[in-house]
């Protein structure tokens, strides 16, 4: 047997799981990390994926990849806002996924399917699993705290609270302490249709309720109260096995090439001196916000590594930085299009992270003990930022959008002032507890073993 045949042979062994990710960076990463973890536990993994934003099979030689035929073209997908896109995915991929899964069941190329593990946002998989009589487990790739806010949507809608007047934004939401109206995931999506959002969220939540079990990219120490409440409200097996990125790097599932040259630059910077700035894979800001960001960074006098992704600014592929910015920041700033984020956050030169509070970014920062400056845009990011600032107190939120003086002061607070030192001490404690959860006997470690036993019992 050749080496390749041997690898194929090894691949085609073990109880068979079909994983169905949502094709967005922040969802692909944790799903493929879960796949790596389950593969290490002896499962045979097939990734059923869209051709739009497809993961790269050659980065994952241990998994089978089955593209869903048809669906959305890149052009159609690119023309939609994020909520419309996820809603459209759920319509466009239902029939072709059913056809593909039916073939996998009938032709059985990799062995019988124990269960599918679907991103909860791909809620159409519930109908497909029911039709084909396959158990369906879901993974929520984002926080439990944001899921709790999503479950409150029907009640909030009934009370007319999903969109409130500007003057009410800072008022508390009585049903969801410690959230304020501005922290609700329905905010920051001005261009999206509120009914499409409402239906997407309620279908997602209903799909979790109908699932056989739910996997969380969460660890007990961080979100215990919410996880306990969810377990009561959703009496199906719950498995908090996170943080998932600790098991596999997100480099292999990156949709954009990561610019590793920034590591050599970081090597030359002083310990804890650099602010890392990245707003994830989806955020598109107004040009005026980009200008304020640039001057806030320039005036802070701190070294920075700034990810300016193509598409970061509405309506343009690339961005012009304000005149004079380069001169003012010469020697202490580096801009890249996409970074190896986990490696950057783990670098000793990095002392702070200005983030959009996506859940992967939040967990990655916690796991490296890096305090955060938060500028949440939409959805779960708002809930995550509120907890980072107000509950875990490991960062601070920029409360008034993008204004250069506020940015400058906030950067100085996180990077050099006493408040920032206190955030740093608290986030080190969270980091240690995340490590503890993953070690033998820890909550995530045990939860993973329970998940394995559970799947084998199906
Ligand atoms: C989206 C939503 O915005 C987020 O709120 C939700 O929690 C998940 O889906 P995204 O905006 O991409 O995700 O943010 P985030 O969850 O932080 O995920 C970004 C991922 O890309 C991280 O794993 C990060 O390590 C990676 N990344 C980011 C890079 O590899 N390089 C970069 O330069 C920036």
Boltz pocket constraint, residues with backbone or C-beta under 6 A from the ligand:
constraints:
  - pocket:
      binder: B
      contacts: [[A, 24], [A, 25], [A, 26], [A, 27], [A, 29], [A, 141], [A, 142], [A, 143], [A, 250], [A, 254], [A, 258], [A, 278], [A, 279], [A, 280], [A, 281], [A, 282], [A, 283], [A, 307], [A, 337], [A, 338], [A, 339], [A, 340], [A, 341], [A, 342], [A, 356], [A, 357], [A, 358], [A, 359], [A, 360], [A, 361], [A, 362], [A, 364], [A, 378], [A, 379], [A, 380], [A, 381]]
      max_distance: 6.0
